[in-house]
Amino acid sequence: MARTIRIGFLGNCFIFGYPGVAARDTFPEVARRRIEAERPGVRVELVRGAVYHPADLGRQVSRFVAKQPPEVLIVDAPASPVAAIGRPRVDVRGLPSGAARLIDGAQQGLSVLRAFSNRHGVIRPAVRAVDRVSRLMVDRKVIPLERHAPPTLDDYERFLEEAIELATSAPATTLIVQGPSGFNHDESHQLFKPGTLELYRDVNAMVKRVTATHDVAMIDRQQFIEGADHTLFLGNTVRMSAAGHLATGHALASAILAAHIP
């Protein structure tokens, strides 16, 4: 009888897929297939949760480990919250859990729909209209919600440390943190702050420091993404291509197999 291992993933659109990278080609699925191929008696169950701002890390980690903790929890630590220009997501901390989950689902659904509309232009006007109305309702206080403040690097470090402490308090769960991938040198930079390349490196250094302090395993994606073949990215964006996901998935599978699945 196969042994089932639950692996949780907390991250942004990279763990769900987007135009150019189907869900089956994302790094969680790559890691799952590799683990199951090398451990025939193991079946991997993937559990995904969306995190689009570092302030939400602690809340989502708590939710993951509260009822049925995964054997392995992968926390993604992207650089985009610090480097990107844009309005941060709605802050649902302090709301009742049901309302928070409802808003989480709505924000994730809009992200998926926006990505879907990029490929299927016929629905693009409708998706843009829904997105515009939802933003206006929040920003003009029709719905009394606040947005997260843009995080500084110090903020990010504090949020990551809180999440690590919560995750490591669950003895049945092994935590692995993924540092940010490299910044695409072909990126147009229209959506990112000046000096973004250094910001990516600063976030990576911060993740290294925090994980070392707490003795938590880290996947350093910058080692094999930054400066690598441009085919690891989708065109001139920071999104990894299927090839980038493949490299990430194999690095992750190797770490899990080496330390956590005998």
C-alpha atoms as an extended CHARMM CRD file, in Angstrom:
* protein
*
       262  EXT
         1         1  MET       CA              0.0000000000        0.0000000000        0.0000000000  PROA      1               0.0000000000
         2         2  ALA       CA              1.3600000000        3.4080000000       -1.0010000000  PROA      2               0.0000000000
         3         3  ARG       CA              2.4150000000        5.8150000000        1.7160000000  PROA      3               0.0000000000
         4         4  THR       CA              0.8870000000        9.2900000000        1.2590000000  PROA      4               0.0000000000
         5         5  ILE       CA              2.9870000000       12.3530000000        2.0120000000  PROA      5               0.0000000000
         6         6  ARG       CA              1.3700000000       15.7830000000        2.0820000000  PROA      6               0.0000000000
         7         7  ILE       CA              3.5440000000       18.6200000000        0.7970000000  PROA      7               0.0000000000
         8         8  GLY       CA              2.2360000000       22.1310000000        1.3100000000  PROA      8               0.0000000000
         9         9  PHE       CA              3.1560000000       25.1210000000       -0.8400000000  PROA      9               0.0000000000
        10        10  LEU       CA              2.6520000000       28.7590000000        0.1060000000  PROA      10              0.0000000000
        11        11  GLY       CA              3.4090000000       31.2470000000       -2.6450000000  PROA      11              0.0000000000
        12        12  ASN       CA              2.1520000000       33.4380000000       -5.4500000000  PROA      12              0.0000000000
        13        13  CYS       CA              1.1310000000       32.5900000000       -9.0280000000  PROA      13              0.0000000000
        14        14  PHE       CA              4.3560000000       30.5690000000       -9.4960000000  PROA      14              0.0000000000
        15        15  ILE       CA              2.7880000000       27.6350000000       -7.6330000000  PROA      15              0.0000000000
        16        16  PHE       CA             -0.5060000000       27.7360000000       -9.5740000000  PROA      16              0.0000000000
        17        17  GLY       CA              0.5940000000       28.3430000000      -13.1710000000  PROA      17              0.0000000000
        18        18  TYR       CA             -0.0580000000       31.1880000000      -15.6000000000  PROA      18              0.0000000000
        19        19  PRO       CA             -0.1610000000       31.7790000000      -19.3830000000  PROA      19              0.0000000000
        20        20  GLY       CA              2.9270000000       30.0510000000      -20.7740000000  PROA      20              0.0000000000
        21        21  VAL       CA              3.2410000000       27.5860000000      -17.8830000000  PROA      21              0.0000000000
        22        22  ALA       CA              0.3880000000       25.1430000000      -17.3110000000  PROA      22              0.0000000000
        23        23  ALA       CA             -0.3760000000       23.8970000000      -13.8100000000  PROA      23              0.0000000000
        24        24  ARG       CA              1.1190000000       20.4790000000      -14.6660000000  PROA      24              0.0000000000
        25        25  ASP       CA              4.4540000000       22.1740000000      -15.5170000000  PROA      25              0.0000000000
        26        26  THR       CA              4.8100000000       24.1920000000      -12.3030000000  PROA      26              0.0000000000
        27        27  PHE       CA              7.6050000000       23.2810000000       -9.9010000000  PROA      27              0.0000000000
        28        28  PRO       CA              5.2840000000       21.6550000000       -7.3200000000  PROA      28              0.0000000000
        29        29  GLU       CA              4.1070000000       19.1780000000       -9.9710000000  PROA      29              0.0000000000
        30        30  VAL       CA              7.6610000000       18.6250000000      -11.2310000000  PROA      30              0.0000000000
        31        31  ALA       CA              8.7960000000       17.8330000000       -7.6830000000  PROA      31              0.0000000000
        32        32  ARG       CA              5.8160000000       15.5240000000       -7.0980000000  PROA      32              0.0000000000
        33        33  ARG       CA              6.4860000000       13.4750000000      -10.2400000000  PROA      33              0.0000000000
        34        34  ARG       CA             10.1940000000       13.1810000000       -9.4460000000  PROA      34              0.0000000000
        35        35  ILE       CA              9.5700000000       12.0450000000       -5.8520000000  PROA      35              0.0000000000
        36        36  GLU       CA              6.9670000000        9.4790000000       -6.8880000000  PROA      36              0.0000000000
        37        37  ALA       CA              9.2410000000        8.1620000000       -9.6620000000  PROA      37              0.0000000000
        38        38  GLU       CA             12.1720000000        7.6800000000       -7.2770000000  PROA      38              0.0000000000
        39        39  ARG       CA             10.0680000000        6.3810000000       -4.3620000000  PROA      39              0.0000000000
        40        40  PRO       CA              7.5580000000        3.9430000000       -5.9230000000  PROA      40              0.0000000000
        41        41  GLY       CA              5.8950000000        3.3130000000       -2.5480000000  PROA      41              0.0000000000
        42        42  VAL       CA              5.1480000000        7.0080000000       -2.0040000000  PROA      42              0.0000000000
        43        43  ARG       CA              2.1880000000        9.0380000000       -3.2300000000  PROA      43              0.0000000000
        44        44  VAL       CA              2.5460000000       12.8240000000       -2.9360000000  PROA      44              0.0000000000
        45        45  GLU       CA             -0.4810000000       14.9730000000       -2.1530000000  PROA      45              0.0000000000
        46        46  LEU       CA              0.0500000000       18.6660000000       -2.9690000000  PROA      46              0.0000000000
        47        47  VAL       CA             -1.6950000000       21.3750000000       -0.9480000000  PROA      47              0.0000000000
        48        48  ARG       CA             -1.3940000000       24.9530000000       -2.2060000000  PROA      48              0.0000000000
        49        49  GLY       CA             -2.1200000000       28.2770000000       -0.5290000000  PROA      49              0.0000000000
        50        50  ALA       CA             -1.8350000000       31.7890000000       -1.9650000000  PROA      50              0.0000000000
        51        51  VAL       CA              0.4140000000       34.4200000000       -0.3700000000  PROA      51              0.0000000000
        52        52  TYR       CA              0.8560000000       37.7240000000       -2.2100000000  PROA      52              0.0000000000
        53        53  HSD       CA              2.2640000000       39.8670000000        0.6050000000  PROA      53              0.0000000000
        54        54  PRO       CA              4.8120000000       38.8640000000        3.2850000000  PROA      54              0.0000000000
        55        55  ALA       CA              2.4630000000       40.0570000000        6.0400000000  PROA      55              0.0000000000
        56        56  ASP       CA              0.1550000000       37.1500000000        5.1660000000  PROA      56              0.0000000000
        57        57  LEU       CA              2.8230000000       34.4910000000        5.6850000000  PROA      57              0.0000000000
        58        58  GLY       CA              2.1750000000       33.9500000000        9.3870000000  PROA      58              0.0000000000
        59        59  ARG       CA             -1.6010000000       33.7620000000        8.9620000000  PROA      59              0.0000000000
        60        60  GLN       CA             -1.3620000000       31.2330000000        6.1430000000  PROA      60              0.0000000000
        61        61  VAL       CA              1.2800000000       29.1290000000        7.9110000000  PROA      61              0.0000000000
        62        62  SER       CA             -0.9730000000       28.9760000000       10.9810000000  PROA      62              0.0000000000
        63        63  ARG       CA             -3.8910000000       27.8550000000        8.8210000000  PROA      63              0.0000000000
        64        64  PHE       CA             -1.7940000000       25.1370000000        7.1650000000  PROA      64              0.0000000000
        65        65  VAL       CA             -0.4940000000       23.5920000000       10.3780000000  PROA      65              0.0000000000
        66        66  ALA       CA             -3.6550000000       23.9810000000       12.4710000000  PROA      66              0.0000000000
        67        67  LYS       CA             -5.7010000000       20.9350000000       11.3810000000  PROA      67              0.0000000000
        68        68  GLN       CA             -3.7460000000       18.4840000000        9.2420000000  PROA      68              0.0000000000
        69        69  PRO       CA             -0.1320000000       19.6640000000        9.1150000000  PROA      69              0.0000000000
        70        70  PRO       CA              1.7280000000       18.6580000000        5.9510000000  PROA      70              0.0000000000
        71        71  GLU       CA              4.8280000000       16.5240000000        6.3770000000  PROA      71              0.0000000000
        72        72  VAL       CA              6.7720000000       19.1240000000        4.3710000000  PROA      72              0.0000000000
        73        73  LEU       CA              5.8880000000       22.8030000000        3.9930000000  PROA      73              0.0000000000
        74        74  ILE       CA              7.4900000000       24.8780000000        1.2280000000  PROA      74              0.0000000000
        75        75  VAL       CA              7.3400000000       28.6230000000        1.8130000000  PROA      75              0.0000000000
        76        76  ASP       CA              8.1630000000       30.7450000000       -1.2060000000  PROA      76              0.0000000000
        77        77  ALA       CA              9.9480000000       34.0370000000       -0.4790000000  PROA      77              0.0000000000
        78        78  PRO       CA              9.7990000000       36.0300000000       -3.7360000000  PROA      78              0.0000000000
        79        79  ALA       CA             11.4070000000       39.4470000000       -4.1530000000  PROA      79              0.0000000000
        80        80  SER       CA              8.4660000000       40.9790000000       -6.0140000000  PROA      80              0.0000000000
        81        81  PRO       CA              6.6860000000       42.3590000000       -2.8860000000  PROA      81              0.0000000000
        82        82  VAL       CA              9.7130000000       44.6030000000       -2.2720000000  PROA      82              0.0000000000
        83        83  ALA       CA             10.7410000000       45.2740000000       -5.8740000000  PROA      83              0.0000000000
        84        84  ALA       CA              7.4750000000       45.6550000000       -7.7880000000  PROA      84              0.0000000000
        85        85  ILE       CA              5.6030000000       48.9030000000       -8.3410000000  PROA      85              0.0000000000
        86        86  GLY       CA              1.9050000000       48.5110000000       -7.6460000000  PROA      86              0.0000000000
        87        87  ARG       CA             -0.8260000000       48.5870000000       -5.0580000000  PROA      87              0.0000000000
        88        88  PRO       CA             -0.4260000000       45.8880000000       -2.4080000000  PROA      88              0.0000000000
        89        89  ARG       CA             -3.1780000000       43.3630000000       -1.7690000000  PROA      89              0.0000000000
        90        90  VAL       CA             -6.0370000000       43.8140000000        0.6440000000  PROA      90              0.0000000000
        91        91  ASP       CA             -5.0530000000       43.2570000000        4.2840000000  PROA      91              0.0000000000
        92        92  VAL       CA             -7.4410000000       40.7140000000        5.8240000000  PROA      92              0.0000000000
        93        93  ARG       CA             -5.6180000000       40.3000000000        9.1290000000  PROA      93              0.0000000000
        94        94  GLY       CA             -8.0010000000       40.8710000000       11.9880000000  PROA      94              0.0000000000
        95        95  LEU       CA            -11.0590000000       39.8080000000       10.0090000000  PROA      95              0.0000000000
        96        96  PRO       CA            -13.0580000000       36.7030000000       10.9960000000  PROA      96              0.0000000000
        97        97  SER       CA            -11.4900000000       33.6030000000        9.4490000000  PROA      97              0.0000000000
        98        98  GLY       CA            -14.4400000000       32.9850000000        7.1300000000  PROA      98              0.0000000000
        99        99  ALA       CA            -14.3380000000       36.5230000000        5.7420000000  PROA      99              0.0000000000
       100       100  ALA       CA            -10.5580000000       36.3570000000        5.3680000000  PROA      100             0.0000000000
       101       101  ARG       CA            -10.8050000000       33.1120000000        3.3880000000  PROA      101             0.0000000000
       102       102  LEU       CA            -13.5410000000       34.5790000000        1.1930000000  PROA      102             0.0000000000
       103       103  ILE       CA            -11.3870000000       37.5990000000        0.3250000000  PROA      103             0.0000000000
       104       104  ASP       CA             -8.3260000000       35.3830000000       -0.1630000000  PROA      104             0.0000000000
       105       105  GLY       CA            -10.3520000000       33.3240000000       -2.6330000000  PROA      105             0.0000000000
       106       106  ALA       CA            -11.6130000000       36.4020000000       -4.4560000000  PROA      106             0.0000000000
       107       107  GLN       CA             -8.1030000000       37.8280000000       -4.8310000000  PROA      107             0.0000000000
       108       108  GLN       CA             -6.7480000000       34.4970000000       -6.0370000000  PROA      108             0.0000000000
       109       109  GLY       CA             -9.6780000000       34.0930000000       -8.4420000000  PROA      109             0.0000000000
       110       110  LEU       CA             -9.0870000000       37.5270000000       -9.9500000000  PROA      110             0.0000000000
       111       111  SER       CA             -5.4010000000       36.7170000000      -10.4200000000  PROA      111             0.0000000000
       112       112  VAL       CA             -6.2930000000       33.5090000000      -12.2510000000  PROA      112             0.0000000000
       113       113  LEU       CA             -8.8960000000       35.2870000000      -14.3790000000  PROA      113             0.0000000000
       114       114  ARG       CA             -6.4830000000       38.0770000000      -15.2980000000  PROA      114             0.0000000000
       115       115  ALA       CA             -3.9500000000       35.5120000000      -16.4500000000  PROA      115             0.0000000000
       116       116  PHE       CA             -6.6430000000       33.5930000000      -18.3370000000  PROA      116             0.0000000000
       117       117  SER       CA             -7.8680000000       36.7640000000      -20.0430000000  PROA      117             0.0000000000
       118       118  ASN       CA             -4.3740000000       37.4660000000      -21.3760000000  PROA      118             0.0000000000
       119       119  ARG       CA             -4.7150000000       34.3150000000      -23.4520000000  PROA      119             0.0000000000
       120       120  HSD       CA             -8.4310000000       34.5920000000      -24.2800000000  PROA      120             0.0000000000
       121       121  GLY       CA             -9.0540000000       38.1810000000      -25.3260000000  PROA      121             0.0000000000
       122       122  VAL       CA            -12.8010000000       37.7640000000      -25.6600000000  PROA      122             0.0000000000
       123       123  ILE       CA            -13.2410000000       37.8410000000      -21.8600000000  PROA      123             0.0000000000
       124       124  ARG       CA            -10.6230000000       40.5240000000      -21.2280000000  PROA      124             0.0000000000
       125       125  PRO       CA            -13.0620000000       43.4960000000      -21.0600000000  PROA      125             0.0000000000
       126       126  ALA       CA            -15.2780000000       41.6920000000      -18.5370000000  PROA      126             0.0000000000
       127       127  VAL       CA            -12.3140000000       40.7060000000      -16.3410000000  PROA      127             0.0000000000
       128       128  ARG       CA            -10.9350000000       44.2530000000      -16.4310000000  PROA      128             0.0000000000
       129       129  ALA       CA            -14.3450000000       45.6440000000      -15.4710000000  PROA      129             0.0000000000
       130       130  VAL       CA            -14.6590000000       43.2920000000      -12.4860000000  PROA      130             0.0000000000
       131       131  ASP       CA            -11.0920000000       44.0810000000      -11.4320000000  PROA      131             0.0000000000
       132       132  ARG       CA            -11.6780000000       47.8290000000      -11.7230000000  PROA      132             0.0000000000
       133       133  VAL       CA            -14.9230000000       47.7330000000       -9.7330000000  PROA      133             0.0000000000
       134       134  SER       CA            -13.3770000000       45.6010000000       -6.9700000000  PROA      134             0.0000000000
       135       135  ARG       CA            -10.4080000000       47.9670000000       -6.6730000000  PROA      135             0.0000000000
       136       136  LEU       CA            -12.6680000000       51.0280000000       -6.5170000000  PROA      136             0.0000000000
       137       137  MET       CA            -14.8400000000       49.4290000000       -3.8300000000  PROA      137             0.0000000000
       138       138  VAL       CA            -11.7690000000       48.9110000000       -1.6480000000  PROA      138             0.0000000000
       139       139  ASP       CA             -9.8510000000       52.0950000000       -2.4060000000  PROA      139             0.0000000000
       140       140  ARG       CA            -12.8940000000       54.3680000000       -2.0550000000  PROA      140             0.0000000000
       141       141  LYS       CA            -13.9980000000       52.6160000000        1.1230000000  PROA      141             0.0000000000
       142       142  VAL       CA            -17.2880000000       51.3130000000       -0.2720000000  PROA      142             0.0000000000
       143       143  ILE       CA            -16.0830000000       48.1530000000        1.4590000000  PROA      143             0.0000000000
       144       144  PRO       CA            -14.1940000000       49.1300000000        4.6530000000  PROA      144             0.0000000000
       145       145  LEU       CA            -10.9510000000       47.3170000000        3.9050000000  PROA      145             0.0000000000
       146       146  GLU       CA             -7.3500000000       48.4940000000        4.0120000000  PROA      146             0.0000000000
       147       147  ARG       CA             -4.4330000000       47.5450000000        1.8060000000  PROA      147             0.0000000000
       148       148  HSD       CA             -1.1350000000       46.2670000000        3.1190000000  PROA      148             0.0000000000
       149       149  ALA       CA              1.6060000000       48.8460000000        3.3300000000  PROA      149             0.0000000000
       150       150  PRO       CA              4.4170000000       48.2380000000        0.7960000000  PROA      150             0.0000000000
       151       151  PRO       CA              6.9510000000       46.1460000000        2.7320000000  PROA      151             0.0000000000
       152       152  THR       CA             10.5030000000       47.2200000000        3.3600000000  PROA      152             0.0000000000
       153       153  LEU       CA             13.2660000000       44.6280000000        3.5180000000  PROA      153             0.0000000000
       154       154  ASP       CA             13.1890000000       44.8850000000        7.3390000000  PROA      154             0.0000000000
       155       155  ASP       CA              9.4170000000       44.2820000000        7.3010000000  PROA      155             0.0000000000
       156       156  TYR       CA              9.9170000000       41.2400000000        5.0990000000  PROA      156             0.0000000000
       157       157  GLU       CA             12.5480000000       39.8280000000        7.4470000000  PROA      157             0.0000000000
       158       158  ARG       CA             10.2460000000       40.2320000000       10.4380000000  PROA      158             0.0000000000
       159       159  PHE       CA              7.3030000000       38.5800000000        8.6500000000  PROA      159             0.0000000000
       160       160  LEU       CA              9.4810000000       35.6770000000        7.4800000000  PROA      160             0.0000000000
       161       161  GLU       CA             10.8920000000       35.1180000000       10.9650000000  PROA      161             0.0000000000
       162       162  GLU       CA              7.3650000000       35.0380000000       12.4210000000  PROA      162             0.0000000000
       163       163  ALA       CA              6.2930000000       32.4940000000        9.7960000000  PROA      163             0.0000000000
       164       164  ILE       CA              9.3250000000       30.3020000000       10.4410000000  PROA      164             0.0000000000
       165       165  GLU       CA              8.6980000000       30.3120000000       14.1850000000  PROA      165             0.0000000000
       166       166  LEU       CA              5.0700000000       29.2860000000       13.6260000000  PROA      166             0.0000000000
       167       167  ALA       CA              6.0150000000       26.5310000000       11.1720000000  PROA      167             0.0000000000
       168       168  THR       CA              8.7970000000       25.1030000000       13.3240000000  PROA      168             0.0000000000
       169       169  SER       CA              6.4550000000       24.9580000000       16.3260000000  PROA      169             0.0000000000
       170       170  ALA       CA              4.6120000000       22.1440000000       14.4920000000  PROA      170             0.0000000000
       171       171  PRO       CA              6.9350000000       19.1600000000       15.1200000000  PROA      171             0.0000000000
       172       172  ALA       CA              5.2660000000       17.0060000000       12.4630000000  PROA      172             0.0000000000
       173       173  THR       CA              6.1290000000       19.4710000000        9.6970000000  PROA      173             0.0000000000
       174       174  THR       CA              9.5010000000       20.0140000000        8.0450000000  PROA      174             0.0000000000
       175       175  LEU       CA              9.9410000000       23.5270000000        6.6640000000  PROA      175             0.0000000000
       176       176  ILE       CA             11.8300000000       24.4600000000        3.4920000000  PROA      176             0.0000000000
       177       177  VAL       CA             12.0740000000       28.0880000000        2.3600000000  PROA      177             0.0000000000
       178       178  GLN       CA             12.6600000000       28.9810000000       -1.2820000000  PROA      178             0.0000000000
       179       179  GLY       CA             14.5700000000       32.1740000000       -1.8980000000  PROA      179             0.0000000000
       180       180  PRO       CA             13.6640000000       34.4740000000       -4.7930000000  PROA      180             0.0000000000
       181       181  SER       CA             14.5550000000       33.4140000000       -8.2920000000  PROA      181             0.0000000000
       182       182  GLY       CA             16.9110000000       35.5830000000      -10.2960000000  PROA      182             0.0000000000
       183       183  PHE       CA             15.7890000000       38.8250000000      -11.9210000000  PROA      183             0.0000000000
       184       184  ASN       CA             15.4470000000       38.6230000000      -15.6870000000  PROA      184             0.0000000000
       185       185  HSD       CA             17.9670000000       41.0220000000      -17.2040000000  PROA      185             0.0000000000
       186       186  ASP       CA             15.6960000000       41.3250000000      -20.2590000000  PROA      186             0.0000000000
       187       187  GLU       CA             12.8000000000       42.5880000000      -18.1300000000  PROA      187             0.0000000000
       188       188  SER       CA             11.4380000000       45.9300000000      -19.3540000000  PROA      188             0.0000000000
       189       189  HSD       CA             11.5590000000       47.3040000000      -15.7520000000  PROA      189             0.0000000000
       190       190  GLN       CA              8.2830000000       49.1910000000      -16.2420000000  PROA      190             0.0000000000
       191       191  LEU       CA              6.6940000000       47.3620000000      -13.3340000000  PROA      191             0.0000000000
       192       192  PHE       CA              9.7430000000       47.3920000000      -11.0500000000  PROA      192             0.0000000000
       193       193  LYS       CA             11.6420000000       49.9010000000       -8.9750000000  PROA      193             0.0000000000
       194       194  PRO       CA             15.0720000000       51.2220000000       -9.9890000000  PROA      194             0.0000000000
       195       195  GLY       CA             17.8120000000       48.9690000000       -8.6790000000  PROA      195             0.0000000000
       196       196  THR       CA             15.5690000000       45.9060000000       -8.7290000000  PROA      196             0.0000000000
       197       197  LEU       CA             18.4600000000       43.5480000000       -9.4970000000  PROA      197             0.0000000000
       198       198  GLU       CA             20.1100000000       44.5550000000       -6.2200000000  PROA      198             0.0000000000
       199       199  LEU       CA             16.7890000000       44.3090000000       -4.3970000000  PROA      199             0.0000000000
       200       200  TYR       CA             16.4630000000       40.7020000000       -5.5840000000  PROA      200             0.0000000000
       201       201  ARG       CA             19.9510000000       39.9750000000       -4.2810000000  PROA      201             0.0000000000
       202       202  ASP       CA             19.1930000000       41.7550000000       -0.9880000000  PROA      202             0.0000000000
       203       203  VAL       CA             16.0450000000       39.6680000000       -0.4640000000  PROA      203             0.0000000000
       204       204  ASN       CA             18.0030000000       36.5110000000       -1.2470000000  PROA      204             0.0000000000
       205       205  ALA       CA             20.6980000000       37.4600000000        1.2820000000  PROA      205             0.0000000000
       206       206  MET       CA             18.0150000000       38.1680000000        3.8820000000  PROA      206             0.0000000000
       207       207  VAL       CA             16.3800000000       34.7670000000        3.3290000000  PROA      207             0.0000000000
       208       208  LYS       CA             19.7840000000       33.0790000000        3.6490000000  PROA      208             0.0000000000
       209       209  ARG       CA             20.4700000000       34.8880000000        6.9050000000  PROA      209             0.0000000000
       210       210  VAL       CA             17.0720000000       34.1540000000        8.4680000000  PROA      210             0.0000000000
       211       211  THR       CA             17.0050000000       30.4700000000        7.4870000000  PROA      211             0.0000000000
       212       212  ALA       CA             20.5570000000       29.9810000000        8.7530000000  PROA      212             0.0000000000
       213       213  THR       CA             19.6730000000       31.6160000000       12.0710000000  PROA      213             0.0000000000
       214       214  HSD       CA             16.6880000000       29.2880000000       12.5210000000  PROA      214             0.0000000000
       215       215  ASP       CA             18.4510000000       26.2170000000       11.0810000000  PROA      215             0.0000000000
       216       216  VAL       CA             15.8630000000       25.8530000000        8.2900000000  PROA      216             0.0000000000
       217       217  ALA       CA             16.6390000000       24.4090000000        4.8560000000  PROA      217             0.0000000000
       218       218  MET       CA             16.7080000000       26.8920000000        1.9750000000  PROA      218             0.0000000000
       219       219  ILE       CA             16.5320000000       26.4330000000       -1.7880000000  PROA      219             0.0000000000
       220       220  ASP       CA             18.7300000000       29.1520000000       -3.2950000000  PROA      220             0.0000000000
       221       221  ARG       CA             17.1470000000       29.6150000000       -6.7180000000  PROA      221             0.0000000000
       222       222  GLN       CA             19.4530000000       32.4870000000       -7.5950000000  PROA      222             0.0000000000
       223       223  GLN       CA             22.2950000000       29.9940000000       -7.8410000000  PROA      223             0.0000000000
       224       224  PHE       CA             20.8180000000       28.4330000000      -10.9720000000  PROA      224             0.0000000000
       225       225  ILE       CA             18.4110000000       31.1260000000      -12.2650000000  PROA      225             0.0000000000
       226       226  GLU       CA             20.2810000000       34.4360000000      -12.1670000000  PROA      226             0.0000000000
       227       227  GLY       CA             22.5680000000       34.9030000000      -15.1460000000  PROA      227             0.0000000000
       228       228  ALA       CA             21.4230000000       31.5970000000      -16.6420000000  PROA      228             0.0000000000
       229       229  ASP       CA             20.0560000000       31.0250000000      -20.1280000000  PROA      229             0.0000000000
       230       230  HSD       CA             17.2330000000       33.4910000000      -20.8400000000  PROA      230             0.0000000000
       231       231  THR       CA             15.0100000000       30.5400000000      -21.7700000000  PROA      231             0.0000000000
       232       232  LEU       CA             14.4310000000       30.0280000000      -18.0340000000  PROA      232             0.0000000000
       233       233  PHE       CA             12.1370000000       33.0760000000      -18.2280000000  PROA      233             0.0000000000
       234       234  LEU       CA              9.0450000000       33.8580000000      -20.2640000000  PROA      234             0.0000000000
       235       235  GLY       CA             10.2210000000       36.5050000000      -22.7190000000  PROA      235             0.0000000000
       236       236  ASN       CA             11.0910000000       39.7650000000      -20.9940000000  PROA      236             0.0000000000
       237       237  THR       CA              9.1550000000       39.0350000000      -17.7960000000  PROA      237             0.0000000000
       238       238  VAL       CA             10.2900000000       37.8510000000      -14.3660000000  PROA      238             0.0000000000
       239       239  ARG       CA              8.0430000000       34.8060000000      -14.6120000000  PROA      239             0.0000000000
       240       240  MET       CA              9.8950000000       31.5430000000      -14.9800000000  PROA      240             0.0000000000
       241       241  SER       CA              9.2860000000       29.5160000000      -18.1170000000  PROA      241             0.0000000000
       242       242  ALA       CA              8.5200000000       25.7980000000      -17.9930000000  PROA      242             0.0000000000
       243       243  ALA       CA             12.3040000000       25.2800000000      -18.1360000000  PROA      243             0.0000000000
       244       244  GLY       CA             12.7420000000       27.4790000000      -15.0500000000  PROA      244             0.0000000000
       245       245  HSD       CA             10.0520000000       25.5340000000      -13.2250000000  PROA      245             0.0000000000
       246       246  LEU       CA             11.7250000000       22.2860000000      -14.2370000000  PROA      246             0.0000000000
       247       247  ALA       CA             15.0510000000       23.3880000000      -12.7360000000  PROA      247             0.0000000000
       248       248  THR       CA             13.3340000000       24.6140000000       -9.5550000000  PROA      248             0.0000000000
       249       249  GLY       CA             11.2430000000       21.4670000000       -9.2080000000  PROA      249             0.0000000000
       250       250  HSD       CA             14.2540000000       19.1830000000       -9.4590000000  PROA      250             0.0000000000
       251       251  ALA       CA             16.2270000000       21.2180000000       -6.9060000000  PROA      251             0.0000000000
       252       252  LEU       CA             13.2700000000       21.0370000000       -4.5440000000  PROA      252             0.0000000000
       253       253  ALA       CA             12.7220000000       17.3130000000       -5.0880000000  PROA      253             0.0000000000
       254       254  SER       CA             16.4060000000       16.6340000000       -4.3990000000  PROA      254             0.0000000000
       255       255  ALA       CA             16.2080000000       18.4920000000       -1.0880000000  PROA      255             0.0000000000
       256       256  ILE       CA             13.0700000000       16.6340000000       -0.0210000000  PROA      256             0.0000000000
       257       257  LEU       CA             14.3620000000       13.2370000000       -1.0750000000  PROA      257             0.0000000000
       258       258  ALA       CA             17.7410000000       13.7220000000        0.5820000000  PROA      258             0.0000000000
       259       259  ALA       CA             16.4380000000       14.7700000000        3.9730000000  PROA      259             0.0000000000
       260       260  HSD       CA             12.8020000000       13.8750000000        4.4250000000  PROA      260             0.0000000000
       261       261  ILE       CA             11.7680000000       10.7630000000        2.4530000000  PROA      261             0.0000000000
       262       262  PRO       CA             14.0100000000        7.7500000000        3.1950000000  PROA      262             0.0000000000
